[in-house]
Amino acid sequence: MWGRTVFTKYGGGCLRNLLISREVPKTGDIDQIHVIRGKLYEDTYGDRLDATGTDYERELAIYEERDDGIFTGHIDYFVGGSRVDELKSTQSKSRLRDIKKGEYIEDNLAQAVSYMMAQNVQVGKLVYSYWEPQPDGALDMKLEYEHNISIDKFGRIWLNDVASKWSVHDILAHQHHAFKVLSENIVWDRPHNYSLLWGSPCGYCPFKGACDKYDADGLTTADELIDLAKRGTSPLAISSTSEKEVSE
């Protein structure tokens, strides 16, 4: 987050989405193939750590009480008591192209760094993998790309020894405002690039229709936005979660 502007690839990082989700749960089931693939990748990753005799904790629960709220999560692998490893798998051909180019998703980086901050460590990994189904129904990992993360003494976030445009202060700002939105029922600005025809973070959000109508009608309160979402102004609100949103 820079100033009032939230940067996110998907609706889950949007502060409006966060506010609505507290009152209006998203409907639909996640396709089990994503659950199966995620567990398969975590198992494969753990087997490799075991083969090298590396100490780790898997699915380490995070529960951190702060002045303005509670931060929770689960670390995929906390390695050697000093490194956070966050794993992401996909079967998406478009994501495969991005992975090959060394691109990362800002939301994924923020998640990994948030866990690093919670554990008070300065190094981590964000690891992407691409999987293809085989004729026998099995899944085969075709590509893996590893981003090495570090945080310097100024709070800057580095990936693969190159400084990113982000810092821990940007992540803390987002978290602080998330707590604020929930505690004070604030309807925040829509995220960066929300109006793009292609690549908008609102594209797969089940509450997009509610936000569109809220803005078009000049409404001002959280209750009005939540009421629109409850009435299902977006057709995506009744559809299952998209592969693009969950597979990353």
C-alpha positions in Angstrom: 0.0 0.0 0.0 1.3 3.4 -1.0 -0.7 6.3 0.5 -4.3 5.4 0.0 -3.6 3.1 -2.9 -3.8 -0.7 -2.5 -1.8 -2.8 -4.9 -3.2 -6.3 -5.4 -3.6 -8.8 -8.3 -6.9 -10.3 -7.0 -9.8 -9.1 -5.0 -8.6 -10.8 -1.8 -6.2 -8.0 -1.2 -8.8 -5.3 -1.6 -10.0 -3.5 1.5 -13.5 -3.4 0.2 -13.5 -7.1 -0.4 -12.2 -7.6 3.1 -15.0 -5.5 4.6 -17.8 -7.2 2.6 -16.4 -10.7 3.2 -16.9 -10.3 6.9 -20.7 -10.1 6.3 -21.2 -11.8 3.0 -19.3 -15.1 2.6 -18.2 -16.0 -0.9 -20.3 -18.9 -2.3 -19.1 -21.9 -4.3 -16.5 -24.6 -3.7 -12.9 -24.7 -4.6 -12.2 -27.3 -7.2 -10.5 -30.2 -5.4 -7.8 -30.4 -8.0 -6.2 -27.3 -6.5 -6.3 -28.8 -3.0 -4.8 -32.0 -4.3 -2.1 -30.3 -6.3 -1.2 -28.0 -3.4 -0.8 -30.9 -1.0 1.2 -32.9 -3.5 3.6 -30.0 -4.0 4.0 -29.5 -0.3 4.7 -33.2 0.2 7.2 -33.2 -2.7 9.0 -30.1 -1.2 9.1 -31.7 2.2 10.5 -34.9 0.8 13.4 -32.9 -0.7 14.1 -31.2 2.6 14.1 -34.6 4.3 16.5 -36.0 1.8 19.1 -33.3 2.8 18.5 -33.7 6.5 17.1 -30.2 6.8 15.2 -29.3 9.9 11.8 -27.6 9.4 8.3 -27.0 10.7 5.5 -27.5 8.3 2.2 -25.6 8.4 3.4 -23.5 11.3 0.5 -21.5 12.7 1.0 -17.8 13.2 -1.0 -15.9 15.8 0.2 -12.4 16.5 -1.7 -9.9 18.7 -1.0 -6.3 17.8 -2.3 -3.0 19.1 -4.8 -2.7 16.3 -5.8 -6.3 15.6 -4.7 -9.9 15.3 -2.6 -11.3 12.5 -2.9 -15.0 11.7 -1.7 -17.4 9.0 0.2 -20.6 8.3 3.7 -20.9 7.1 4.1 -23.7 4.5 7.7 -24.4 5.7 9.7 -22.7 8.4 13.2 -24.0 7.7 16.0 -24.2 10.2 14.3 -21.7 12.5 15.5 -18.9 10.2 13.8 -19.0 6.8 10.1 -18.8 5.6 9.3 -20.9 2.5 6.0 -20.0 0.8 4.9 -22.4 -2.0 2.5 -21.7 -4.9 1.4 -24.2 -7.5 -0.6 -23.8 -10.7 -1.8 -25.5 -13.8 -2.5 -22.3 -15.7 -0.7 -21.9 -19.0 -0.8 -18.1 -18.6 0.8 -18.3 -15.2 3.4 -20.7 -16.7 4.5 -17.9 -19.1 4.8 -15.5 -16.1 6.8 -18.0 -14.0 9.2 -18.6 -16.9 9.8 -14.8 -17.1 10.6 -14.7 -13.4 7.6 -12.7 -12.5 5.9 -12.9 -9.1 2.5 -11.9 -7.7 2.6 -9.0 -5.3 0.1 -10.7 -3.0 2.2 -13.8 -2.7 5.3 -11.7 -1.9 3.4 -9.8 0.8 2.2 -13.0 2.3 5.7 -14.5 2.5 7.2 -11.3 3.9 4.4 -10.9 6.5 5.3 -14.4 7.8 9.0 -13.4 7.8 8.2 -10.3 9.9 6.0 -12.3 12.3 8.9 -14.8 12.8 11.5 -12.0 13.0 13.6 -13.5 10.2 15.3 -11.7 7.3 15.3 -14.4 4.6 12.6 -16.4 2.8 11.7 -18.1 -0.4 8.7 -17.7 -2.7 8.6 -20.8 -4.9 6.3 -21.3 -7.9 5.6 -24.6 -9.6 3.7 -25.6 -12.7 2.0 -29.0 -13.0 0.4 -30.9 -15.9 -2.1 -33.7 -15.6 -1.0 -37.0 -17.2 -3.1 -39.6 -19.1 -3.3 -41.8 -16.0 -4.7 -38.9 -13.9 -1.5 -38.1 -12.1 0.0 -34.7 -11.8 3.5 -34.1 -13.0 5.6 -31.0 -12.0 7.1 -29.5 -15.2 8.7 -26.3 -13.9 9.8 -24.7 -10.6 11.0 -21.2 -10.1 12.5 -20.0 -6.8 12.6 -16.3 -5.6 15.0 -15.7 -2.8 13.7 -13.0 -0.5 15.6 -10.8 1.9 14.9 -7.7 4.0 17.7 -5.2 4.6 18.2 -3.0 7.6 16.1 -0.2 6.0 13.1 -2.5 5.5 13.5 -2.8 1.8 12.5 -6.1 0.2 14.9 -7.8 -2.1 14.3 -10.6 -4.6 17.2 -12.6 -5.9 19.6 -9.9 -4.8 17.7 -7.2 -6.7 15.9 -4.5 -4.7 12.1 -4.5 -5.3 10.0 -1.4 -5.2 8.4 -2.6 -2.0 9.3 -2.3 1.7 8.0 -3.8 4.9 6.4 -0.4 5.6 4.2 -0.9 2.6 3.0 -4.2 3.9 2.5 -2.9 7.4 0.5 0.1 6.0 -1.9 -2.4 4.3 -2.3 -4.4 7.4 -2.9 -1.4 9.6 -5.6 -0.1 7.2 -7.2 -3.5 7.0 -7.6 -3.5 10.7 -9.0 0.1 10.5 -11.5 -0.7 7.8 -12.9 -3.6 9.8 -13.0 -1.8 13.1 -14.5 1.4 11.8 -16.6 0.0 8.9 -14.9 2.2 6.3 -15.5 1.8 2.5 -12.0 2.2 1.2 -10.9 3.3 -2.3 -10.9 0.5 -4.9 -7.4 -0.9 -5.7 -4.8 0.2 -8.2 -5.9 -0.5 -11.8 -9.4 -1.6 -10.8 -10.9 0.0 -14.0 -8.7 -2.0 -16.5 -10.6 -4.0 -19.0 -8.0 -6.8 -18.7 -6.0 -7.5 -15.7 -8.1 -5.7 -13.2 -7.9 -7.0 -9.6 -11.7 -6.8 -9.6 -12.1 -9.1 -12.6 -12.7 -12.3 -10.6 -14.1 -10.7 -7.4 -17.6 -11.9 -6.5 -18.4 -8.4 -5.2 -17.4 -6.4 -8.4 -21.1 -5.7 -9.3 -21.8 -4.4 -5.8 -18.9 -2.0 -6.0 -19.8 -0.9 -9.5 -23.3 0.0 -8.4 -22.2 1.6 -5.1 -19.9 3.9 -7.0 -22.3 4.7 -9.8 -25.1 5.5 -7.4 -22.9 7.8 -5.2 -23.6 5.8 -2.1 -21.5 6.5 1.0 -22.0 4.0 3.8 -20.6 0.5 4.5 -24.2 -0.8 5.1 -25.2 0.2 1.6 -22.3 -1.6 0.1 -22.8 -4.7 2.1 -26.6 -4.7 1.3 -25.7 -4.6 -2.4 -23.4 -7.5 -2.0 -26.0 -9.5 -0.1 -28.5 -9.0 -2.9 -26.0 -10.5 -5.3 -25.4 -7.7 -7.8 -22.5 -9.7 -9.3 -23.1 -12.9 -11.1 -19.8 -14.2 -9.9 -21.2 -14.1 -6.3 -23.0 -17.4 -7.1 -20.3 -19.1 -9.0 -17.6 -21.3 -7.8 -14.2 -19.8 -7.0 -12.2 -19.4 -10.2 -9.1 -21.4 -11.0 -7.2 -18.2 -11.6 -7.8 -17.0 -8.1 -7.1 -20.2 -6.2 -4.4 -21.8 -8.3 -1.8 -19.1 -7.5 
